[in-house]
Amino acid sequence: MKMPVLFVGHGSPMNAIQENAFTRCLRELGKRLPEPKAVCVISAHWVTRGSHVLGVDWPRTIHDFYGFPRPLYEVKYPAPGAAAEAKRLAMAQHLKVDHEWGLDHGAWSVLRHMYPEADVPVFQVSLDHERTLAEHVALGKELQKLRERGVLILGSGNVVHNLHKINWEMANGAYPWAEEFDAKVKKAMVPSAPVTSSWNSWPTMPSVGQPRPSRWKATDRPRSAKAKVTKKIFARIAISYRDLRAGGCLASADRNSNEPARHHRRRTPDSGSPRSRSAATI
């Protein structure tokens, strides 16, 4: 059976241990989907130079966030890896097999609701900081072959991720620019949309100035070298989400955040993001 592709705006890491409409939706989704032989996760929280694939038998649980309650750091997701599938993909696509990474919160915070028994093998593919848009599209097309082998492809991250615009008064709402950006992303993801031409038309949309870090006003730009690198990575991730469309993905953008503006770290096991409530499959 050909497996579907799923994109989930995973939101705050706290969703991993909270009971809410979003997590209930994930549980129901796990019950409705056909049982996969393995799950391949493309997470926004693993960015590397060159494309890597996780090839370990028992991936560790990475708590790549900080400033959250202790119970969140005590969560373990002991799912087995899918080393054979990962190595097969690496050989076919010339990817580097990684034995040091594990399951970051972009993966386990979603999977522990979808597959709470942690009995489905999981492996991750990194986002390549150096790949061009065309190269990401080419890799996305090749990832489609995993679906024929019973592998569920899961893209995980946040399409709208503007921590500077958190509004504590909007408990269940979204900014107009977020709604507009959400609609634009969905339109770009449909199979009939040309990947490059759709992306090139985005700068003409006024609301693009809100979600994209590269459009921040000069007075709002981060000043530290680390923040500038983070901004560049976020801009690359925004493109990479679209690249998942080439692998059969249908994306849905995130809503306004209502969680505290906590910080992420990309390669170390102790760094958050706001809440989102979106998931789409085909």
C-alpha positions as CSV (number, residue, x, y, z in Angstrom):
1,M,0.0,0.0,0.0
2,K,1.3,3.5,-0.9
3,M,1.6,5.5,2.3
4,P,0.4,9.1,2.6
5,V,2.5,12.2,3.3
6,L,1.8,14.3,6.4
7,F,2.9,17.8,7.4
8,V,2.3,18.8,11.0
9,G,2.9,22.3,12.5
10,H,4.0,20.8,15.8
11,G,3.9,24.0,17.8
12,S,5.1,24.3,21.3
13,P,7.1,21.4,22.7
14,M,4.5,21.5,25.6
15,N,2.1,19.8,23.2
16,A,4.1,16.6,23.8
17,I,2.6,16.4,27.4
18,Q,-0.6,18.3,27.1
19,E,-4.1,17.2,26.4
20,N,-5.8,19.6,23.9
21,A,-7.6,19.7,20.6
22,F,-4.4,19.5,18.7
23,T,-3.0,16.4,20.5
24,R,-6.4,14.7,20.3
25,C,-6.4,15.3,16.5
26,L,-2.9,13.6,16.3
27,R,-4.2,10.6,18.2
28,E,-7.2,10.2,15.9
29,L,-4.9,10.7,12.9
30,G,-2.7,7.8,14.0
31,K,-5.7,5.6,14.2
32,R,-7.1,6.5,10.8
33,L,-3.9,6.1,8.8
34,P,-2.8,2.8,7.5
35,E,-0.1,1.2,9.7
36,P,3.3,2.1,8.3
37,K,6.4,-0.1,8.2
38,A,8.4,2.9,9.3
39,V,8.2,6.7,9.5
40,C,10.6,9.1,7.8
41,V,10.7,12.5,9.6
42,I,11.9,15.7,8.0
43,S,12.1,18.0,11.0
44,A,12.8,21.7,11.0
45,H,15.1,21.2,13.9
46,W,17.8,19.2,12.2
47,V,19.7,21.4,9.8
48,T,23.1,20.2,8.5
49,R,25.7,20.9,5.8
50,G,25.0,18.2,3.3
51,S,22.0,15.9,3.6
52,H,22.1,13.4,6.5
53,V,20.0,10.4,7.3
54,L,19.7,8.9,10.8
55,G,20.9,5.3,10.6
56,V,20.9,4.0,14.2
57,D,19.0,1.1,15.7
58,W,17.7,2.9,18.8
59,P,17.6,6.7,18.4
60,R,17.9,8.7,21.5
61,T,15.2,11.3,22.6
62,I,16.7,14.8,22.1
63,H,15.3,17.6,24.2
64,D,16.4,20.4,21.9
65,F,14.9,23.3,23.8
66,Y,15.3,25.1,27.2
67,G,13.2,27.0,29.7
68,F,10.3,24.5,29.9
69,P,9.0,22.5,32.9
70,R,11.0,19.6,34.1
71,P,8.3,16.9,33.2
72,L,9.0,17.7,29.5
73,Y,12.6,16.8,29.9
74,E,11.7,13.5,31.5
75,V,9.8,12.3,28.4
76,K,11.4,9.5,26.4
77,Y,10.2,8.1,23.1
78,P,11.9,4.7,22.8
79,A,10.9,3.9,19.2
80,P,13.3,1.7,17.3
81,G,15.2,3.1,14.4
82,A,14.9,2.0,10.8
83,A,18.6,1.7,10.0
84,A,18.2,-0.6,7.0
85,E,15.8,1.7,5.3
86,A,18.0,4.7,6.2
87,K,21.1,3.1,4.7
88,R,19.2,2.1,1.6
89,L,18.1,5.7,1.1
90,A,21.6,7.0,1.8
91,M,23.1,4.7,-0.9
92,A,20.5,5.6,-3.4
93,Q,20.7,9.4,-2.9
94,H,24.3,9.7,-1.7
95,L,23.3,11.0,1.7
96,K,25.6,10.8,4.8
97,V,24.5,8.2,7.4
98,D,24.5,9.9,10.8
99,H,25.0,7.9,14.0
100,E,25.0,10.8,16.5
101,W,21.6,12.5,16.1
102,G,18.4,11.1,17.5
103,L,14.7,12.1,17.5
104,D,14.4,15.8,18.1
105,H,11.2,17.3,19.4
106,G,9.9,18.0,15.9
107,A,9.7,14.2,15.6
108,W,8.9,12.7,19.0
109,S,6.4,15.4,20.2
110,V,4.2,14.5,17.3
111,L,4.8,10.7,17.2
112,R,4.2,10.1,20.9
113,H,0.5,11.1,20.2
114,M,0.2,9.3,16.8
115,Y,1.9,6.1,17.9
116,P,1.9,6.2,21.8
117,E,3.3,2.6,22.0
118,A,6.5,3.7,20.2
119,D,6.4,0.5,18.2
120,V,6.8,2.0,14.7
121,P,10.4,2.3,13.5
122,V,11.5,6.0,12.9
123,F,14.4,7.6,11.1
124,Q,15.0,11.2,10.2
125,V,16.4,13.1,7.1
126,S,18.0,16.5,7.7
127,L,17.4,19.8,6.0
128,D,20.5,20.6,4.0
129,H,21.6,24.2,4.6
130,E,23.6,24.2,1.4
131,R,21.1,22.8,-1.1
132,T,19.4,25.0,-3.6
133,L,15.7,25.1,-4.2
134,A,16.0,22.9,-7.3
135,E,18.2,20.4,-5.4
136,H,15.6,20.2,-2.6
137,V,12.9,19.6,-5.2
138,A,14.9,16.8,-6.8
139,L,15.4,15.1,-3.4
140,G,11.8,15.5,-2.6
141,K,10.8,13.7,-5.8
142,E,13.1,10.8,-4.9
143,L,11.6,10.5,-1.4
144,Q,8.3,9.6,-3.0
145,K,9.7,6.1,-3.5
146,L,9.7,5.5,0.3
147,R,5.9,5.7,0.2
148,E,5.8,2.6,-2.1
149,R,7.8,0.7,0.5
150,G,5.3,1.4,3.3
151,V,7.1,4.4,4.8
152,L,5.0,7.3,6.1
153,I,6.7,10.6,5.3
154,L,6.2,13.2,8.1
155,G,7.3,16.8,7.6
156,S,7.3,18.6,11.0
157,G,7.9,22.3,11.9
158,N,6.1,25.6,11.8
159,V,5.3,27.5,8.6
160,V,4.5,30.7,10.5
161,H,7.0,31.1,13.3
162,N,7.3,34.8,14.3
163,L,8.1,34.8,18.0
164,H,8.2,38.6,18.0
165,K,4.5,38.8,17.2
166,I,3.1,36.7,20.0
167,N,-0.2,38.2,21.2
168,W,-1.4,36.9,24.6
169,E,-4.9,38.4,24.0
170,M,-5.6,36.2,21.0
171,A,-6.3,32.9,22.6
172,N,-7.8,31.2,19.6
173,G,-7.3,33.6,16.8
174,A,-4.7,34.5,14.1
175,Y,-3.3,37.7,12.7
176,P,-4.7,38.6,9.3
177,W,-1.2,38.4,7.8
178,A,-0.9,34.8,9.2
179,E,-4.2,33.8,7.6
180,E,-3.1,35.3,4.3
181,F,0.2,33.6,4.5
182,D,-1.5,30.3,5.4
183,A,-3.7,30.5,2.3
184,K,-0.8,31.4,0.1
185,V,1.2,28.4,1.3
186,K,-1.7,26.0,0.8
187,K,-2.2,27.3,-2.7
188,A,1.5,26.8,-3.5
189,M,1.4,23.2,-2.3
190,V,-1.3,21.9,-4.6
191,P,0.0,19.5,-7.2
192,S,-0.8,21.8,-10.1
193,A,1.3,24.7,-8.7
194,P,4.7,25.1,-10.4
195,V,7.2,25.1,-7.5
196,T,9.6,27.8,-8.6
197,S,7.1,30.2,-10.2
198,S,4.9,30.1,-7.2
199,W,7.8,30.9,-4.8
200,N,9.0,33.7,-7.0
201,S,5.6,35.4,-6.9
202,W,5.5,35.6,-3.1
203,P,7.4,38.9,-2.6
204,T,4.5,40.7,-4.3
205,M,2.2,39.7,-1.4
206,P,2.2,42.4,1.4
207,S,2.0,39.9,4.3
208,V,5.2,38.2,3.3
209,G,6.9,41.0,5.3
210,Q,5.5,39.5,8.5
211,P,6.4,35.8,8.5
212,R,9.8,36.0,6.8
213,P,12.7,37.0,9.0
214,S,14.5,38.5,6.0
215,R,11.8,41.1,5.8
216,W,12.2,42.4,9.3
217,K,12.6,46.2,9.7
218,A,16.2,47.3,10.3
219,T,15.4,48.3,13.9
220,D,14.1,44.8,14.6
221,R,16.9,42.8,13.1
222,P,18.9,40.6,15.5
223,R,22.4,42.1,16.2
224,S,24.4,39.1,17.3
225,A,26.2,36.8,14.9
226,K,24.3,33.8,16.2
227,A,21.0,35.5,15.7
228,K,21.9,36.4,12.1
229,V,22.8,32.7,11.4
230,T,19.4,31.7,12.9
231,K,17.6,34.2,10.7
232,K,19.3,32.7,7.6
233,I,18.4,29.2,8.7
234,F,14.8,30.1,9.2
235,A,14.7,31.6,5.7
236,R,16.1,28.4,4.3
237,I,13.6,26.3,6.3
238,A,10.7,28.4,4.8
239,I,11.9,27.3,1.3
240,S,12.5,23.7,2.4
241,Y,8.9,23.3,3.6
242,R,7.8,24.0,0.0
243,D,10.2,21.5,-1.3
244,L,8.3,18.8,0.6
245,R,5.5,19.3,-2.0
246,A,7.7,17.6,-4.5
247,G,7.5,14.5,-2.4
248,G,3.7,14.6,-2.4
249,C,3.2,16.8,0.7
250,L,0.3,19.2,1.3
251,A,1.2,21.8,3.8
252,S,-0.9,23.9,6.2
253,A,0.5,26.9,7.9
254,D,0.5,27.5,11.6
255,R,-1.7,29.9,13.6
256,N,-0.9,32.7,16.0
257,S,1.3,31.5,18.9
258,N,0.2,31.7,22.5
259,E,3.2,30.0,24.2
260,P,6.1,31.9,25.7
261,A,8.9,32.9,23.3
262,R,11.5,30.3,24.2
263,H,14.6,29.7,22.2
264,H,15.7,26.8,20.0
265,R,19.1,25.3,19.5
266,R,19.8,23.2,16.5
267,R,22.5,20.6,17.3
268,T,22.5,20.4,21.1
269,P,20.2,18.3,23.2
270,D,18.8,21.1,25.4
271,S,17.0,24.1,23.5
272,G,10.8,25.8,21.9
273,S,8.4,27.2,19.7
274,P,4.9,28.4,19.8
275,R,1.7,26.4,19.6
276,S,0.2,25.6,16.3
277,R,-2.8,23.5,15.3
278,S,-2.4,22.3,11.7
279,A,-2.0,19.0,10.0
280,A,-2.7,17.9,6.5
281,T,-2.3,14.6,4.6
282,I,-2.8,13.3,1.1
